[in-house]
Amino acid sequence: MQSPPSVMASGGVAGVTVKFPFGTETSLCQMTGEQRHPIPGRGLLRVQKFPGVKMSGLDGIRKALELNLLELGEEPKGYGFGSYCFRDGLLCFSGFMPNMMYRPGFLPNIYYAMAGRAHFAAEALGDEA
């Protein structure tokens, strides 16, 4: 993970943190296996943050919904297991994948999907990022 497409990565027993290129900045991605969902149980929680977006309040919420539409509807870019939201002044993508979804090769696919999401979001946000 310490090579492209990441610019920084660290890991531990509970999960990993990776930074991917995002325009002139980086997108911080955190994956942890310590979260528990009330219905499917344990799984992988992914949170990806997109810094430097110059908006707040309703504009941020609208942009998150627009990115969901683009990524999942008009030009599918990922697996669809999660969604964009606007939280604490940041656009974020979060998703949870129960352990029952795990298959060999699953984690590298998620890793590269997050790298692709950083690229997609930087292009979709353009001047706003």
C-alpha positions in Angstrom: 0.0 0.0 0.0 3.0 2.3 0.3 3.2 2.8 -3.5 1.0 4.3 -6.2 -1.9 4.8 -6.3 -1.5 5.8 -2.6 0.7 8.6 -1.4 0.7 7.3 2.2 -0.6 4.3 4.1 -0.4 2.9 7.6 -2.1 -0.1 9.1 -2.7 -1.9 12.3 -4.7 -4.8 13.8 -8.0 -3.0 13.5 -7.7 -1.4 10.1 -5.8 0.8 7.6 -5.5 4.5 6.8 -4.6 5.5 3.2 -4.2 8.8 1.4 -5.0 8.9 -2.3 -4.3 11.9 -4.7 -7.3 14.2 -4.8 -6.6 17.1 -7.1 -3.9 19.1 -5.4 -4.6 17.5 -2.0 -5.2 14.0 -0.7 -8.3 12.0 0.1 -8.1 10.4 3.5 -9.5 6.8 3.6 -10.0 4.8 6.7 -11.1 1.2 6.9 -11.8 -0.6 10.1 -13.0 -4.0 11.0 -14.0 -3.1 14.5 -17.4 -1.7 13.8 -20.5 -3.7 14.4 -23.8 -3.2 12.5 -27.0 -4.0 14.5 -28.4 -6.3 11.7 -25.6 -8.1 9.7 -23.0 -7.9 12.6 -19.3 -7.3 12.1 -17.9 -6.0 8.9 -15.7 -3.4 7.2 -16.5 0.2 7.7 -15.0 2.6 5.1 -14.9 6.3 5.4 -13.3 8.5 2.7 -13.0 12.3 3.1 -12.6 14.9 0.4 -10.9 18.1 1.8 -10.9 21.6 0.5 -14.4 21.7 -0.9 -15.6 25.3 -0.7 -19.2 24.9 0.4 -21.4 24.5 3.5 -24.8 23.6 4.6 -27.4 22.9 1.9 -24.9 23.3 -0.9 -22.8 20.5 0.5 -25.8 18.3 1.0 -26.9 18.9 -2.6 -23.4 18.2 -3.9 -23.3 14.9 -2.0 -26.6 13.9 -3.5 -25.3 14.9 -6.9 -22.2 12.7 -6.5 -24.4 9.8 -5.4 -26.5 10.2 -8.6 -23.4 10.4 -10.8 -21.6 7.5 -9.2 -24.5 5.1 -8.9 -26.9 6.2 -11.6 -25.6 8.0 -14.6 -22.0 6.8 -14.9 -21.6 3.9 -12.5 -18.1 4.2 -11.0 -18.0 1.8 -8.0 -19.7 -1.0 -6.2 -22.5 1.1 -4.8 -22.0 -0.1 -1.2 -22.1 3.3 0.5 -23.0 6.9 -0.3 -21.7 10.4 -0.2 -22.7 12.8 2.6 -21.7 16.2 3.8 -20.5 16.2 7.4 -18.6 18.7 9.5 -17.9 20.8 6.5 -16.5 17.9 4.4 -17.8 15.8 1.6 -17.4 12.2 2.6 -18.2 8.7 1.3 -19.0 6.0 3.8 -20.1 2.4 3.5 -20.3 -0.8 5.5 -19.7 -4.3 4.1 -20.6 -7.2 6.3 -18.1 -10.0 6.8 -20.4 -12.4 4.9 -19.6 -10.5 1.7 -15.8 -11.3 2.0 -14.3 -13.3 -0.8 -10.6 -13.8 -1.8 -9.4 -10.7 -3.7 -12.1 -8.5 -2.1 -9.9 -6.1 -0.2 -7.6 -5.1 -3.1 -10.7 -4.4 -5.1 -12.0 -2.1 -2.3 -8.6 -0.4 -2.1 -8.5 0.4 -5.8 -12.2 1.4 -5.8 -11.3 4.1 -3.2 -8.4 5.3 -5.3 -10.8 5.5 -8.2 -13.3 7.3 -6.1 -10.8 10.0 -5.2 -10.0 10.5 -8.9 -13.8 10.6 -9.8 -14.6 13.0 -7.0 -11.8 15.4 -8.0 -13.0 15.4 -11.6 -16.7 15.8 -10.6 -16.0 18.6 -8.2 -13.6 20.5 -10.5 -13.2 24.1 -9.3 -15.1 23.4 -6.1 -12.3 21.2 -4.7 
